[in-house]
Amino acid sequence: MADDIDREIENSKESEKERNRDWASLPTDLLCLMLPHLFLGDIKRFHNVCRSWQLTTTPSVQSPVLMSIGNDNTRCKFFHPLYKSPYSIYIPELFYAVPRFCKDGWLLMSRGEHSMFFFNPFTKALINLPDLREKYNFQGITFTSSPTLSDCMIFGINVYFDEWFSISTICRGEESWQQLCGENNSPFFISDCNPVFHHGEFYCLGQHGNLGVFNPDENYWRVLDKPHRQPEPPDPLLTHERNFLVECNGELLSVSMSFMGRSISVSKLDSVEMTWHKVDNLGDQMLFASNTSSLSAKRVVQGMENKIYLPKIHGKCGVFYSLASQLFQTFGNDFSRKDWYGTGELLSCCWIEPKADTSYSKEELNWFEDA
């Protein structure tokens, strides 16, 4: 009997100890498991809990988030694929600006007809660029690396009536844009998606799966003979009306979507045979597709892999396409369809990788520093 009482007292002490446990005593491994589920303001609040949490390293890989600029052009909302409620930030620097491309946490923005600049919405760092020679009308634009690096190059392209091309480029340190115009060596209808810088060249996706390539070292543009144009399906509702090009694990993938998303296909480029091969499973990879920016990332949280995330919402939840179920779904509600009927699309938006803990010197933020 006495032993039972002693055990009960001991258990009571242990329970009291558990109830009074300090937040700072949580194991680091547990804290590291929590961090990938947070983003932006939540990460800052996490680090403000106590000193031991502050010392917990923020994961180097975070899920890309969808940034959408509001109607007033000053308030931006960031949508995380896992959560309903967006994170809102007031950014007056983006007044009347339009996002054109995004990479490494940097937005390439245009304002008015000729002005362009880089902007990091997480650090508020800004890099001004020389004005365009002509008003902004690129069908595709991209840049090679962070604009703070000496090898950064911007590439913009237009294709007219599938016959003529106009390419504009500018490198860090240059004071004006360079222009190259000419006739395509083969008919090329460019897709409404941005180019990809891949293995030292700029790749542009055609509407029928063919590729145009610009070599910046040789200042040479060519439309490739292969891959050949893919025949359209007989059903007009299954004709591909949206195409995206994205680099994933060092390879080029194309994503094609038909009317209302009734048919979605992912293909990988065989760089030897120069043919597209269908991809049925992305493994632990995720794709984030939009007209402004398309990128890939390795799974951050279990269950996010093997999906294509889109700039669409249902209710307050982000919409993705699962290659496993072949359905459009969300994490936050019971939406599940074979097409995206009933969803809304966010405009003036782009997928962006959070880069909030980076600081830049004055020299890095001066585009002409390397001149």
C-alpha positions as CSV (number, residue, x, y, z in Angstrom):
1,M,0.0,0.0,0.0
2,A,2.8,2.4,1.0
3,D,4.6,1.6,-2.3
4,D,1.5,2.5,-4.3
5,I,1.2,5.8,-2.5
6,D,4.9,6.5,-3.1
7,R,4.4,5.7,-6.9
8,E,1.4,8.0,-7.0
9,I,3.3,10.8,-5.4
10,E,6.2,10.3,-7.8
11,N,3.9,10.3,-10.8
12,S,2.2,13.4,-9.6
13,K,5.6,15.1,-9.3
14,E,6.5,14.0,-12.8
15,S,3.2,15.4,-14.2
16,E,3.8,18.7,-12.4
17,K,7.2,18.8,-13.8
18,E,5.9,18.2,-17.3
19,R,3.3,20.9,-16.9
20,N,5.9,23.4,-15.8
21,R,8.5,22.6,-18.4
22,D,10.1,25.7,-19.9
23,W,9.6,26.3,-23.7
24,A,13.3,26.8,-23.9
25,S,13.9,23.1,-23.0
26,L,12.3,21.7,-26.1
27,P,14.7,19.5,-28.0
28,T,16.5,21.2,-31.0
29,D,15.5,18.3,-33.2
30,L,11.8,19.0,-32.5
31,L,12.2,22.7,-33.2
32,C,13.9,21.9,-36.5
33,L,10.9,19.8,-37.5
34,M,8.6,22.7,-36.7
35,L,10.4,25.4,-38.7
36,P,9.7,24.1,-42.3
37,H,5.9,24.4,-41.6
38,L,6.3,28.2,-40.9
39,F,6.9,31.1,-43.3
40,L,7.6,34.8,-43.3
41,G,6.2,36.5,-40.1
42,D,5.6,33.1,-38.4
43,I,9.4,32.4,-38.6
44,K,10.1,35.8,-37.0
45,R,7.7,35.1,-34.2
46,F,9.2,31.6,-33.7
47,H,12.7,33.2,-33.1
48,N,11.3,35.7,-30.7
49,V,9.9,33.1,-28.3
50,C,13.2,32.8,-26.3
51,R,17.0,32.7,-26.8
52,S,17.3,29.0,-27.5
53,W,14.6,29.2,-30.2
54,Q,16.4,32.3,-31.6
55,L,19.5,30.2,-32.1
56,T,17.6,27.5,-33.9
57,T,18.7,27.7,-37.6
58,T,16.1,28.6,-40.1
59,P,15.9,25.9,-42.8
60,S,17.9,26.8,-45.8
61,V,15.2,25.3,-48.0
62,Q,11.7,26.7,-47.6
63,S,8.6,26.2,-49.7
64,P,8.2,28.8,-52.4
65,V,5.2,31.1,-51.8
66,L,2.9,32.9,-54.2
67,M,3.2,36.6,-54.1
68,S,0.3,38.7,-55.4
69,I,0.2,42.4,-55.7
70,G,-3.1,44.0,-54.7
71,N,-5.2,46.5,-56.6
72,D,-3.6,49.4,-54.8
73,N,-0.1,48.2,-56.0
74,T,1.3,48.7,-52.5
75,R,0.0,45.8,-50.4
76,C,1.4,42.3,-51.3
77,K,-0.1,39.0,-50.2
78,F,2.0,35.9,-49.8
79,F,0.1,32.6,-50.1
80,H,1.8,29.5,-48.7
81,P,0.6,26.2,-50.4
82,L,-0.2,24.6,-47.0
83,Y,-2.2,27.4,-45.4
84,K,-5.5,29.3,-45.8
85,S,-4.5,32.8,-44.5
86,P,-2.1,34.8,-46.6
87,Y,0.6,37.0,-45.1
88,S,0.2,40.6,-46.0
89,I,3.0,43.2,-46.3
90,Y,2.7,46.9,-47.2
91,I,5.4,47.7,-49.8
92,P,5.1,51.3,-51.2
93,E,8.2,50.7,-53.3
94,L,6.1,48.6,-55.7
95,F,3.5,51.4,-56.4
96,Y,2.5,51.1,-60.1
97,A,5.0,48.3,-60.7
98,V,4.4,45.0,-62.4
99,P,6.3,41.7,-61.6
100,R,7.9,40.3,-64.7
101,F,10.1,37.5,-63.4
102,C,11.5,36.1,-60.1
103,K,14.6,34.2,-59.1
104,D,16.6,33.7,-55.9
105,G,14.2,35.9,-53.9
106,W,14.6,38.8,-56.3
107,L,11.7,40.3,-58.4
108,L,12.4,41.8,-61.8
109,M,9.8,44.7,-62.0
110,S,8.7,47.1,-64.7
111,R,7.2,50.5,-64.0
112,G,5.7,52.6,-66.8
113,E,6.9,52.1,-70.3
114,H,10.7,52.1,-69.9
115,S,11.7,51.7,-66.3
116,M,12.9,48.4,-64.8
117,F,14.4,47.5,-61.4
118,F,15.1,44.6,-59.1
119,F,13.5,44.3,-55.7
120,N,13.7,41.9,-52.8
121,P,10.3,42.1,-51.0
122,F,11.7,40.4,-47.9
123,T,14.7,42.7,-47.3
124,K,13.3,45.8,-49.2
125,A,16.6,45.9,-51.2
126,L,16.3,47.7,-54.5
127,I,18.6,47.8,-57.6
128,N,17.8,50.3,-60.3
129,L,18.4,49.4,-64.0
130,P,19.1,51.6,-67.1
131,D,15.9,52.5,-68.9
132,L,14.7,50.3,-71.9
133,R,15.4,51.7,-75.4
134,E,11.8,51.0,-76.3
135,K,8.6,50.6,-74.2
136,Y,8.3,47.3,-72.3
137,N,6.7,44.7,-74.5
138,F,8.7,41.5,-74.0
139,Q,6.9,38.1,-74.5
140,G,9.4,36.5,-72.2
141,I,12.1,37.8,-69.8
142,T,14.5,36.2,-67.3
143,F,17.9,36.7,-65.6
144,T,20.7,34.3,-65.0
145,S,21.6,34.8,-61.3
146,S,21.2,37.1,-58.3
147,P,21.5,40.7,-59.5
148,T,24.1,41.3,-56.8
149,L,26.5,39.0,-58.6
150,S,28.9,40.1,-61.3
151,D,27.7,37.6,-63.9
152,C,24.1,38.6,-63.8
153,M,22.5,39.0,-67.2
154,I,18.9,39.9,-68.2
155,F,17.4,38.4,-71.4
156,G,14.2,39.6,-73.0
157,I,12.6,38.4,-76.2
158,N,9.8,39.1,-78.7
159,V,8.8,37.0,-81.7
160,Y,6.7,38.5,-84.4
161,F,4.3,36.4,-86.5
162,D,6.5,33.4,-85.9
163,E,9.1,34.8,-88.4
164,W,11.1,37.6,-86.7
165,F,12.7,37.9,-83.4
166,S,13.9,40.8,-81.3
167,I,16.2,40.1,-78.3
168,S,17.4,42.6,-75.6
169,T,20.1,41.9,-73.1
170,I,22.0,43.8,-70.4
171,C,24.7,42.6,-68.1
172,R,25.6,43.9,-64.6
173,G,27.9,46.9,-65.1
174,E,26.5,47.9,-68.5
175,E,24.8,51.3,-68.9
176,S,22.5,50.4,-71.7
177,W,20.5,47.5,-73.2
178,Q,21.9,45.7,-76.2
179,Q,19.5,44.6,-79.0
180,L,19.6,41.9,-81.6
181,C,17.0,41.5,-84.4
182,G,16.6,39.0,-87.2
183,E,14.6,36.3,-88.9
184,N,14.0,32.9,-87.4
185,N,15.6,30.0,-89.1
186,S,12.4,28.1,-88.6
187,P,8.8,29.1,-87.7
188,F,8.4,29.6,-84.0
189,F,5.3,30.6,-82.0
190,I,6.6,31.4,-78.5
191,S,4.6,30.3,-75.5
192,D,3.3,32.7,-72.9
193,C,5.9,31.8,-70.3
194,N,9.3,33.1,-69.4
195,P,12.6,31.5,-70.7
196,V,14.9,29.4,-68.7
197,F,18.7,29.9,-68.4
198,H,20.0,26.3,-68.7
199,H,23.6,25.2,-69.1
200,G,24.8,28.6,-70.3
201,E,22.0,29.3,-72.8
202,F,18.5,30.8,-72.7
203,Y,15.7,28.3,-73.7
204,C,12.3,29.5,-74.9
205,L,9.4,27.1,-75.2
206,G,7.3,27.1,-78.4
207,Q,3.5,26.6,-78.3
208,H,3.9,23.1,-79.9
209,G,6.8,21.9,-77.7
210,N,9.7,23.1,-79.9
211,L,12.5,25.2,-78.5
212,G,14.3,28.4,-79.4
213,V,17.8,28.9,-77.9
214,F,19.9,32.0,-77.4
215,N,23.7,31.7,-76.8
216,P,24.9,34.8,-75.0
217,D,28.6,34.1,-75.7
218,E,28.1,33.9,-79.4
219,N,25.2,36.4,-79.5
220,Y,23.3,33.9,-81.6
221,W,19.6,32.9,-81.7
222,R,18.3,29.7,-83.3
223,V,15.1,27.6,-83.4
224,L,16.1,23.9,-82.9
225,D,15.2,21.3,-85.5
226,K,14.3,18.9,-82.6
227,P,12.2,18.4,-80.5
228,H,9.7,18.2,-83.3
229,R,6.3,19.9,-82.9
230,Q,3.8,17.8,-81.0
231,P,0.5,17.1,-82.9
232,E,-2.5,18.6,-81.2
233,P,-5.3,16.2,-80.0
234,P,-8.4,16.1,-82.1
235,D,-10.6,17.4,-79.2
236,P,-10.2,21.2,-79.2
237,L,-11.0,21.3,-75.4
238,L,-7.8,19.2,-74.9
239,T,-5.6,21.5,-77.0
240,H,-2.8,22.9,-75.0
241,E,-3.4,26.5,-74.3
242,R,-0.9,27.0,-71.4
243,N,2.7,25.9,-71.5
244,F,5.5,26.3,-68.9
245,L,9.2,25.6,-69.0
246,V,11.0,24.8,-65.7
247,E,14.4,23.5,-64.7
248,C,14.3,20.6,-62.3
249,N,17.3,18.7,-61.0
250,G,19.4,20.0,-63.8
251,E,16.9,19.0,-66.5
252,L,14.3,20.8,-68.5
253,L,10.6,20.0,-67.9
254,S,7.7,21.3,-69.9
255,V,4.2,21.5,-68.4
256,S,1.2,21.7,-70.8
257,M,-2.3,22.5,-69.7
258,S,-5.5,22.4,-71.8
259,F,-8.7,24.3,-71.5
260,M,-9.8,24.4,-67.8
261,G,-7.0,22.0,-67.0
262,R,-8.9,19.0,-68.4
263,S,-5.6,17.6,-69.7
264,I,-2.2,18.2,-68.0
265,S,1.1,16.6,-69.1
266,V,4.6,16.9,-67.8
267,S,7.5,16.0,-70.1
268,K,11.3,15.8,-69.7
269,L,13.7,16.8,-72.4
270,D,16.2,14.2,-73.5
271,S,19.1,16.4,-74.3
272,V,20.8,13.7,-76.4
273,E,18.0,12.6,-78.6
274,M,16.3,16.1,-78.3
275,T,12.9,14.6,-77.7
276,W,10.3,15.0,-74.9
277,H,9.5,12.0,-72.7
278,K,6.3,11.9,-70.6
279,V,6.8,12.1,-66.8
280,D,4.2,10.4,-64.6
281,N,5.9,10.9,-61.2
282,L,8.0,13.8,-59.9
283,G,9.3,11.8,-56.9
284,D,10.1,14.1,-54.0
285,Q,10.0,17.2,-56.3
286,M,7.4,19.9,-56.5
287,L,6.7,22.2,-59.5
288,F,5.4,25.8,-59.1
289,A,4.0,27.2,-62.4
290,S,2.9,30.6,-63.5
291,N,3.3,32.9,-66.5
292,T,5.7,35.1,-64.5
293,S,7.9,32.5,-62.8
294,S,8.0,28.7,-62.8
295,L,10.4,26.8,-60.6
296,S,11.0,23.5,-58.9
297,A,11.8,22.6,-55.3
298,K,12.4,19.5,-53.2
299,R,9.7,18.4,-50.8
300,V,9.8,20.6,-47.7
301,V,6.9,18.9,-45.8
302,Q,5.7,15.4,-46.2
303,G,2.8,15.3,-48.6
304,M,3.8,18.3,-50.7
305,E,5.8,16.3,-53.3
306,N,4.7,15.1,-56.7
307,K,2.4,18.1,-57.2
308,I,2.1,21.1,-59.5
309,Y,1.2,24.3,-57.6
310,L,-0.7,26.9,-59.5
311,P,-1.7,30.6,-59.0
312,K,-5.2,29.6,-58.3
313,I,-7.3,29.6,-55.2
314,H,-10.5,27.9,-54.0
315,G,-12.0,29.8,-51.1
316,K,-8.8,30.9,-49.3
317,C,-6.8,27.8,-50.2
318,G,-4.2,27.4,-52.9
319,V,-4.9,24.9,-55.6
320,F,-2.5,22.2,-56.8
321,Y,-2.6,19.4,-59.4
322,S,-1.6,16.0,-58.0
323,L,0.1,13.7,-60.4
324,A,-0.7,10.8,-58.2
325,S,-4.5,11.3,-58.1
326,Q,-4.7,13.3,-61.4
327,L,-7.0,15.8,-59.6
328,F,-7.0,19.4,-58.7
329,Q,-7.0,19.7,-54.9
330,T,-6.2,21.9,-51.9
331,F,-4.7,21.2,-48.5
332,G,-7.3,23.4,-46.7
333,N,-10.7,22.1,-47.8
334,D,-12.4,19.2,-49.6
335,F,-12.0,20.7,-53.2
336,S,-11.3,17.9,-55.6
337,R,-12.0,18.0,-59.3
338,K,-10.7,16.8,-62.7
339,D,-10.6,20.4,-63.9
340,W,-10.2,23.7,-62.2
341,Y,-13.8,24.9,-62.6
342,G,-14.9,26.9,-59.6
343,T,-11.4,28.3,-58.8
344,G,-10.2,31.8,-59.0
345,E,-6.9,32.9,-60.5
346,L,-4.5,35.5,-59.0
347,L,-3.3,38.1,-61.4
348,S,-0.1,40.2,-61.1
349,C,1.6,37.4,-59.1
350,C,4.6,35.1,-59.1
351,W,6.2,32.3,-57.2
352,I,9.1,33.4,-55.1
353,E,11.6,31.7,-52.8
354,P,11.8,33.5,-49.4
355,K,15.2,35.0,-48.8
356,A,14.7,37.1,-45.6
357,D,18.0,36.6,-43.8
358,T,20.3,38.1,-46.5
359,S,21.9,41.5,-46.2
360,Y,23.6,43.4,-49.1
361,S,26.4,45.9,-49.3
362,K,26.0,49.3,-51.1
363,E,28.3,48.0,-53.8
364,E,26.1,45.0,-54.4
365,L,23.0,47.1,-54.8
366,N,24.7,49.4,-57.4
367,W,24.2,47.8,-60.9
368,F,27.1,49.9,-62.3
369,E,29.6,48.9,-59.6
370,D,31.3,46.3,-62.0
371,A,31.6,48.8,-64.8
